[in-house]
Amino acid sequence: KEAAVYLPTGTMSNQVALRTHTEPGDEILTDIGAHIYINEGGGPASLSGLVVRPIFTENGIFSAEQLTKALRELHRFNPSTIASPTTLICLENTHNSGGGTIWPLDTIQEISEVAQNKSIKLHLDGARLWNATAATNISESKYASYFDSVSVCFSKGLGAPMGSALAGSAPFIQRARRF
């Protein structure tokens, strides 16, 4: 990624990413067991005014077909739209509540294609991205290439006492610093 910002925790990194990508009233999609959804204290709603709509899976991984069925076909600036527009999709790799499940790269690519075709941003909660890389030999940069933003947690795969980074484009990180 082009730029990054250091943050004290992975939760803070994820929440800054959500706020940077969205506007209050937007909807984000993620897995029912995602850290962003179940372990961040209602952060999306309380900090950014977001609606989180979960996709139900057994192991933390959903398909492009499941995603497509879950997407709301809304136009962001259509004044007659009364439902929250889906503006962000969040994946978690490895998926902690899914038992450490690693997202298959081909599934990530398919999800990315759906997001790009619908002009929806894609964020990776990569708290355990180094673990996924160690298990698959797929580089961090390869995984990250499909996402608009990636958070990584230094206390997970690297064993540091604390710290996280949020990475993305230079304009994205410039906006993230505001939040």
ROPA-509800 format. One line per field, with one value per residue: residue in one letter; z, x, y of N, C-alpha, C in turn; residue number from 1. Coordinates in nm, 2 decimals, m for minus. Example, Ala and Ser with C-alpha at 12.3 -4.5 7.8 and 13.67 -1.06 7.14 Angstrom:
code: (A;S);
nc3: (0.78;0.71);
nc1: (1.32;1.28);
nc2: (m0.57;m0.22);
cac3: (0.78;0.71);
cac1: (1.23;1.37);
cac2: (m0.45;m0.11);
cc3: (0.78;0.79);
cc1: (1.32;1.29);
cc2: (m0.33;0.00);
pos: (1;2);
//
This chain:
code: (K;E;A;A;V;Y;L;P;T;G;T;M;S;N;Q;V;A;L;R;T;H;T;E;P;G;D;E;I;L;T;D;I;G;A;H;I;Y;I;N;E;G;G;G;P;A;S;L;S;G;L;V;V;R;P;I;F;T;E;N;G;I;F;S;A;E;Q;L;T;K;A;L;R;E;L;H;R;F;N;P;S;T;I;A;S;P;T;T;L;I;C;L;E;N;T;H;N;S;G;G;G;T;I;W;P;L;D;T;I;Q;E;I;S;E;V;A;Q;N;K;S;I;K;L;H;L;D;G;A;R;L;W;N;A;T;A;A;T;N;I;S;E;S;K;Y;A;S;Y;F;D;S;V;S;V;C;F;S;K;G;L;G;A;P;M;G;S;A;L;A;G;S;A;P;F;I;Q;R;A;R;R;F);
nc3: (0.00;m0.05;0.16;0.52;0.86;1.20;1.48;1.81;1.86;1.71;1.70;1.70;1.46;1.27;1.31;1.25;0.98;0.89;0.93;0.77;0.51;0.48;0.53;0.78;0.84;0.63;0.51;0.61;0.50;0.64;0.77;1.00;1.22;1.24;1.37;1.37;1.38;1.61;1.82;1.87;2.03;1.94;1.78;1.50;1.48;1.70;1.67;1.40;1.30;1.15;0.98;1.04;0.85;0.88;0.70;0.70;0.78;0.82;0.88;0.87;0.61;0.32;0.00;m0.33;m0.46;m0.24;m0.13;m0.34;m0.34;m0.09;m0.13;m0.14;m0.40;m0.45;m0.53;m0.44;m0.44;m0.49;m0.42;m0.35;m0.23;0.06;0.22;0.38;0.20;0.08;0.13;0.19;0.23;0.45;0.52;0.71;0.78;0.91;1.00;1.30;1.48;1.31;1.36;1.29;1.02;0.69;0.43;0.10;m0.17;m0.43;m0.38;m0.24;m0.46;m0.63;m0.46;m0.45;m0.72;m0.74;m0.56;m0.69;m0.93;m0.83;m0.73;m0.46;m0.16;m0.02;0.27;0.46;0.76;0.88;1.11;1.17;0.95;0.89;0.99;0.81;0.58;0.66;0.67;0.41;0.23;0.06;m0.02;0.19;0.05;m0.18;m0.08;0.02;m0.21;m0.32;m0.18;m0.06;0.17;0.45;0.77;1.01;1.28;1.52;1.75;1.71;1.48;1.49;1.75;1.91;2.19;2.16;1.92;1.59;1.24;0.98;0.64;0.31;0.02;m0.04;m0.04;0.11;0.35;0.44;0.48;0.68;0.89;0.99;1.13);
nc1: (0.08;0.03;0.05;0.05;m0.08;0.00;m0.16;m0.29;m0.43;m0.58;m0.86;m0.91;m0.78;m0.94;m1.19;m1.13;m1.08;m1.33;m1.48;m1.34;m1.39;m1.67;m1.99;m2.21;m2.50;m2.46;m2.43;m2.25;m2.12;m2.04;m1.90;m2.10;m1.96;m1.75;m1.48;m1.51;m1.78;m1.87;m1.69;m1.61;m1.74;m1.98;m1.88;m1.90;m2.17;m2.18;m1.95;m1.94;m2.19;m2.29;m2.47;m2.45;m2.47;m2.48;m2.35;m2.45;m2.25;m2.07;m1.80;m1.68;m1.62;m1.76;m1.91;m1.88;m2.12;m2.30;m2.24;m2.33;m2.61;m2.67;m2.62;m2.75;m2.93;m2.89;m2.88;m2.65;m2.69;m2.95;m3.24;m3.48;m3.43;m3.46;m3.34;m3.04;m2.74;m2.52;m2.19;m1.94;m1.75;m1.63;m1.37;m1.21;m0.89;m0.66;m0.97;m1.08;m1.30;m1.39;m1.24;m0.98;m0.98;m0.86;m0.90;m0.96;m0.75;m0.86;m1.13;m1.13;m1.05;m1.27;m1.47;m1.36;m1.39;m1.67;m1.72;m1.57;m1.72;m1.96;m1.89;m1.81;m1.63;m1.36;m1.25;m0.99;m0.97;m0.69;m0.57;m0.45;m0.29;m0.03;m0.02;m0.18;m0.02;0.21;0.10;0.02;0.21;0.15;0.21;0.19;0.15;0.03;m0.22;m0.32;m0.35;m0.60;m0.77;m0.90;m0.83;m0.63;m0.59;m0.35;m0.22;0.02;0.05;m0.03;0.06;0.32;0.39;0.43;0.40;0.18;0.00;m0.09;m0.15;m0.29;m0.34;m0.33;m0.43;m0.25;m0.43;m0.65;m0.53;m0.46;m0.71;m0.79;m0.63;m0.76;m0.97);
nc2: (m0.12;0.23;0.42;0.46;0.46;0.47;0.32;0.27;0.03;m0.27;m0.26;0.02;0.08;m0.06;0.08;0.34;0.30;0.22;0.46;0.63;0.54;0.57;0.73;0.87;0.67;0.49;0.15;m0.14;m0.45;m0.76;m1.07;m1.27;m1.35;m1.17;m0.98;m0.70;m0.68;m0.83;m0.79;m0.52;m0.34;m0.22;m0.02;0.05;0.16;0.35;0.51;0.59;0.60;0.38;0.11;m0.22;m0.51;m0.84;m1.12;m1.45;m1.72;m2.03;m2.06;m1.81;m1.73;m1.61;m1.64;m1.50;m1.51;m1.52;m1.27;m1.10;m1.16;m1.04;m0.77;m0.44;m0.30;m0.01;0.34;0.57;0.85;0.89;1.06;0.94;0.71;0.52;0.33;0.22;0.27;0.02;0.06;m0.04;m0.33;m0.58;m0.79;m1.05;m1.17;m1.38;m1.55;m1.50;m1.58;m1.77;m1.99;m1.95;m1.95;m1.93;m1.70;m1.81;m1.72;m1.70;m1.66;m1.42;m1.26;m1.29;m1.17;m0.91;m0.83;m0.82;m0.61;m0.40;m0.38;m0.28;m0.04;m0.03;0.00;m0.20;m0.35;m0.49;m0.66;m0.73;m0.83;m1.07;m1.12;m1.18;m1.44;m1.57;m1.55;m1.69;m1.95;m2.00;m1.92;m1.71;m1.38;m1.09;m0.85;m0.94;m1.05;m0.80;m0.65;m0.67;m0.51;m0.19;m0.08;m0.19;m0.33;m0.41;m0.59;m0.55;m0.70;m0.95;m1.17;m1.08;m1.06;m0.83;m0.59;m0.42;m0.22;m0.12;m0.09;0.11;0.08;0.21;0.40;0.71;0.95;0.83;0.76;1.02;1.13;0.95;1.02;1.24;1.14);
cac3: (0.00;m0.07;0.29;0.64;0.98;1.32;1.57;1.93;1.87;1.59;1.70;1.65;1.32;1.19;1.33;1.16;0.84;0.86;0.93;0.65;0.39;0.48;0.59;0.87;0.77;0.53;0.56;0.57;0.51;0.69;0.82;1.12;1.33;1.22;1.49;1.35;1.41;1.74;1.93;1.88;2.12;1.87;1.72;1.37;1.51;1.79;1.63;1.27;1.26;1.04;1.00;1.00;0.81;0.86;0.61;0.78;0.73;0.92;0.91;0.84;0.47;0.23;m0.15;m0.41;m0.48;m0.11;m0.12;m0.44;m0.29;0.02;m0.16;m0.17;m0.52;m0.43;m0.58;m0.33;m0.43;m0.53;m0.31;m0.32;m0.16;0.21;0.29;0.39;0.09;0.11;0.08;0.24;0.26;0.53;0.54;0.82;0.74;0.93;1.06;1.44;1.52;1.22;1.40;1.22;0.87;0.59;0.31;m0.02;m0.26;m0.54;m0.32;m0.22;m0.59;m0.67;m0.38;m0.50;m0.85;m0.71;m0.50;m0.79;m1.02;m0.77;m0.67;m0.31;m0.11;0.04;0.38;0.53;0.90;0.86;1.23;1.17;0.81;0.89;1.01;0.68;0.49;0.71;0.65;0.27;0.14;m0.02;0.04;0.25;m0.05;m0.27;m0.02;0.03;m0.34;m0.36;m0.08;m0.06;0.30;0.53;0.90;1.06;1.43;1.55;1.87;1.67;1.42;1.52;1.90;1.98;2.30;2.11;1.80;1.47;1.13;0.88;0.52;0.19;m0.07;0.03;0.00;0.21;0.48;0.47;0.54;0.80;1.00;1.04;1.23);
cac1: (0.00;0.10;0.07;m0.01;m0.08;0.01;m0.27;m0.26;m0.50;m0.65;m1.00;m0.90;m0.74;m1.06;m1.29;m1.09;m1.10;m1.48;m1.52;m1.28;m1.46;m1.82;m2.06;m2.31;m2.61;m2.42;m2.43;m2.14;m2.14;m1.93;m1.95;m2.17;m1.86;m1.64;m1.44;m1.57;m1.92;m1.90;m1.59;m1.56;m1.82;m2.07;m1.81;m1.95;m2.28;m2.16;m1.84;m1.95;m2.33;m2.31;m2.55;m2.37;m2.55;m2.40;m2.37;m2.44;m2.16;m2.03;m1.66;m1.63;m1.60;m1.87;m1.88;m1.92;m2.26;m2.37;m2.23;m2.42;m2.74;m2.68;m2.60;m2.87;m2.92;m2.93;m2.79;m2.61;m2.74;m3.09;m3.31;m3.60;m3.38;m3.47;m3.26;m2.90;m2.66;m2.40;m2.07;m1.82;m1.75;m1.52;m1.33;m1.11;m0.80;m0.74;m1.09;m1.06;m1.42;m1.41;m1.14;m0.85;m1.00;m0.79;m0.97;m0.89;m0.72;m0.96;m1.26;m1.10;m1.05;m1.41;m1.54;m1.31;m1.45;m1.81;m1.71;m1.54;m1.83;m2.07;m1.83;m1.82;m1.50;m1.33;m1.15;m0.94;m0.92;m0.58;m0.50;m0.37;m0.25;0.10;m0.05;m0.23;0.10;0.29;0.04;m0.01;0.32;0.10;0.26;0.10;0.12;m0.07;m0.35;m0.36;m0.37;m0.74;m0.84;m0.88;m0.75;m0.59;m0.54;m0.26;m0.20;0.15;0.05;m0.07;0.17;0.46;0.42;0.46;0.30;0.07;0.01;m0.16;m0.13;m0.39;m0.27;m0.42;m0.37;m0.21;m0.55;m0.72;m0.46;m0.47;m0.84;m0.79;m0.56;m0.86;m1.05);
cac2: (0.00;0.36;0.49;0.39;0.54;0.39;0.33;0.19;m0.10;m0.31;m0.21;0.16;0.08;m0.09;0.18;0.46;0.26;0.23;0.60;0.70;0.49;0.58;0.84;0.82;0.62;0.39;0.01;m0.22;m0.59;m0.85;m1.20;m1.27;m1.36;m1.08;m0.90;m0.57;m0.69;m0.88;m0.76;m0.39;m0.26;m0.14;0.09;0.11;0.24;0.46;0.60;0.63;0.60;0.28;m0.01;m0.34;m0.62;m0.96;m1.24;m1.57;m1.83;m2.13;m2.05;m1.68;m1.71;m1.61;m1.65;m1.38;m1.53;m1.48;m1.13;m1.04;m1.17;m0.95;m0.63;m0.36;m0.23;0.13;0.45;0.65;0.99;0.90;1.11;0.86;0.59;0.53;0.23;0.26;0.22;m0.06;0.13;m0.10;m0.48;m0.60;m0.93;m1.07;m1.28;m1.50;m1.52;m1.55;m1.65;m1.89;m2.09;m1.92;m1.98;m1.84;m1.68;m1.85;m1.60;m1.69;m1.61;m1.28;m1.20;m1.28;m1.06;m0.78;m0.80;m0.78;m0.48;m0.30;m0.36;m0.21;0.08;m0.05;m0.02;m0.33;m0.33;m0.62;m0.67;m0.82;m0.85;m1.19;m1.13;m1.25;m1.58;m1.63;m1.56;m1.80;m2.08;m2.02;m1.86;m1.60;m1.26;m0.99;m0.76;m1.01;m1.04;m0.66;m0.59;m0.67;m0.43;m0.05;m0.06;m0.31;m0.30;m0.51;m0.58;m0.60;m0.79;m1.09;m1.25;m1.03;m1.07;m0.70;m0.57;m0.34;m0.14;m0.16;0.01;0.11;0.11;0.24;0.50;0.84;1.03;0.76;0.78;1.16;1.14;0.87;1.10;1.33;1.07);
cc3: (0.00;0.06;0.40;0.76;1.10;1.41;1.69;1.92;1.73;1.58;1.65;1.50;1.23;1.20;1.25;1.02;0.80;0.84;0.80;0.52;0.37;0.53;0.68;0.80;0.67;0.60;0.52;0.59;0.55;0.74;0.96;1.24;1.33;1.35;1.48;1.40;1.56;1.86;1.94;1.94;2.05;1.80;1.59;1.39;1.59;1.74;1.49;1.22;1.15;1.08;0.96;0.97;0.79;0.76;0.69;0.71;0.85;0.97;0.89;0.70;0.39;0.09;m0.21;m0.44;m0.36;m0.10;m0.22;m0.40;m0.17;m0.01;m0.19;m0.30;m0.51;m0.50;m0.48;m0.32;m0.49;m0.41;m0.27;m0.24;m0.01;0.29;0.29;0.28;0.14;0.05;0.11;0.27;0.34;0.54;0.65;0.79;0.83;1.01;1.20;1.49;1.43;1.25;1.33;1.07;0.79;0.47;0.19;m0.12;m0.38;m0.50;m0.30;m0.36;m0.64;m0.59;m0.43;m0.63;m0.83;m0.66;m0.60;m0.89;m0.97;m0.71;m0.52;m0.27;m0.03;0.15;0.43;0.67;0.90;0.99;1.23;1.02;0.80;0.91;0.88;0.58;0.53;0.67;0.50;0.18;0.04;0.05;0.09;0.14;m0.16;m0.21;m0.02;m0.10;m0.38;m0.27;m0.10;0.06;0.37;0.67;0.94;1.20;1.46;1.67;1.83;1.61;1.45;1.67;1.97;2.09;2.26;1.98;1.68;1.36;1.03;0.75;0.40;0.10;0.01;0.06;0.11;0.35;0.53;0.54;0.67;0.92;1.06;1.15;1.34);
cc1: (0.09;0.14;0.01;0.00;m0.08;m0.11;m0.24;m0.31;m0.56;m0.79;m1.00;m0.87;m0.87;m1.16;m1.25;m1.10;m1.25;m1.52;m1.47;m1.35;m1.61;m1.86;m2.17;m2.44;m2.59;m2.43;m2.30;m2.18;m2.02;m1.99;m2.01;m2.07;m1.75;m1.61;m1.50;m1.71;m1.95;m1.81;m1.54;m1.66;m1.92;m2.01;m1.87;m2.07;m2.25;m2.05;m1.87;m2.09;m2.36;m2.41;m2.46;m2.47;m2.47;m2.44;m2.35;m2.35;m2.13;m1.89;m1.60;m1.60;m1.73;m1.83;m1.92;m2.07;m2.34;m2.36;m2.33;m2.56;m2.77;m2.68;m2.74;m2.84;m2.97;m2.83;m2.77;m2.67;m2.88;m3.18;m3.43;m3.56;m3.39;m3.40;m3.11;m2.82;m2.55;m2.28;m1.94;m1.84;m1.62;m1.49;m1.23;m1.03;m0.68;m0.86;m1.09;m1.18;m1.45;m1.31;m1.01;m0.86;m0.92;m0.87;m0.90;m0.87;m0.82;m1.09;m1.24;m1.11;m1.19;m1.49;m1.49;m1.37;m1.60;m1.81;m1.67;m1.65;m1.94;m2.02;m1.84;m1.67;m1.48;m1.22;m1.11;m0.90;m0.81;m0.50;m0.40;m0.32;m0.12;0.08;m0.09;m0.11;0.19;0.23;0.02;0.11;0.27;0.14;0.15;0.06;0.02;m0.21;m0.40;m0.40;m0.52;m0.83;m0.81;m0.81;m0.73;m0.54;m0.46;m0.24;m0.07;0.16;0.01;0.05;0.31;0.49;0.46;0.36;0.18;0.10;m0.05;m0.12;m0.25;m0.32;m0.37;m0.35;m0.34;m0.34;m0.63;m0.66;m0.46;m0.60;m0.85;m0.73;m0.66;m0.94;m0.97);
cc2: (0.12;0.43;0.42;0.49;0.44;0.42;0.24;0.05;m0.14;m0.27;m0.06;0.17;0.05;0.02;0.31;0.42;0.27;0.37;0.67;0.66;0.53;0.71;0.79;0.78;0.51;0.25;m0.05;m0.37;m0.67;m0.98;m1.19;m1.28;m1.27;m1.00;m0.76;m0.57;m0.73;m0.84;m0.62;m0.29;m0.18;m0.02;0.14;0.20;0.37;0.56;0.66;0.64;0.50;0.17;m0.12;m0.45;m0.74;m1.06;m1.36;m1.68;m1.92;m2.11;m1.91;m1.64;m1.71;m1.60;m1.52;m1.39;m1.48;m1.33;m1.06;m1.05;m1.07;m0.80;m0.56;m0.29;m0.09;0.23;0.55;0.79;1.00;0.94;1.03;0.73;0.61;0.43;0.27;0.20;0.14;0.01;0.06;m0.25;m0.50;m0.75;m0.94;m1.19;m1.28;m1.47;m1.58;m1.63;m1.77;m2.00;m2.07;m1.95;m1.88;m1.82;m1.73;m1.73;m1.59;m1.63;m1.46;m1.20;m1.18;m1.17;m0.92;m0.74;m0.75;m0.63;m0.37;m0.27;m0.28;m0.08;0.08;m0.07;m0.15;m0.31;m0.47;m0.59;m0.77;m0.84;m0.97;m1.22;m1.21;m1.40;m1.65;m1.64;m1.67;m1.94;m2.10;m1.99;m1.76;m1.47;m1.16;m0.89;m0.82;m1.01;m0.90;m0.60;m0.59;m0.57;m0.28;m0.01;m0.19;m0.26;m0.43;m0.49;m0.64;m0.69;m0.93;m1.16;m1.21;m1.04;m0.94;m0.68;m0.50;m0.28;m0.20;m0.05;m0.01;0.16;0.13;0.34;0.63;0.92;0.96;0.78;0.92;1.18;1.06;0.94;1.20;1.27;1.00);
pos: (1;2;3;4;5;6;7;8;9;10;11;12;13;14;15;16;17;18;19;20;21;22;23;24;25;26;27;28;29;30;31;32;33;34;35;36;37;38;39;40;41;42;43;44;45;46;47;48;49;50;51;52;53;54;55;56;57;58;59;60;61;62;63;64;65;66;67;68;69;70;71;72;73;74;75;76;77;78;79;80;81;82;83;84;85;86;87;88;89;90;91;92;93;94;95;96;97;98;99;100;101;102;103;104;105;106;107;108;109;110;111;112;113;114;115;116;117;118;119;120;121;122;123;124;125;126;127;128;129;130;131;132;133;134;135;136;137;138;139;140;141;142;143;144;145;146;147;148;149;150;151;152;153;154;155;156;157;158;159;160;161;162;163;164;165;166;167;168;169;170;171;172;173;174;175;176;177;178;179);
//
